Amino acid sequence: MGAGLLAEAMRLSGARTKKETVNRALREYVERRRRTEARLRHFQAAQDGGEEGFPRQHRAEKGLGADVLRW
C-alpha cells in the first residue's frame, strides 16, 4: 500500500489511524458493491418481468408485501 495513498485517504476520510482508514475504506467499498449488485438485480428483474419486474424485486428486497407499495 502506498504511503501517499494512505495519507490522502486519511486526510479525505478524517480518520486518525491507519487501521481506521482501512476499515472505513473497506466499509465504503462493500456498501458501494452492495448497491451496485442491487441495481443489477433490479435491472435484470425489469428485463425479465416487464413493467412490474422492478417494483416486485424492490418490494421483495425491502420485505414489503404487494399491498404496501404500488408504483
MOTALIN-V92628 format. One record per helix or strand of 2 or more residues. SS is the DSSP state (2 for helix, 1 for strand). FROM is the first residue (numbers start at 1). TO is the last residue. If there is no record, write none. Layout:
ss={SS,SS}
from={FROM,FROM}
to={TO,TO}
This chain:
ss={2,2}
from={3,18}
to={13,62}
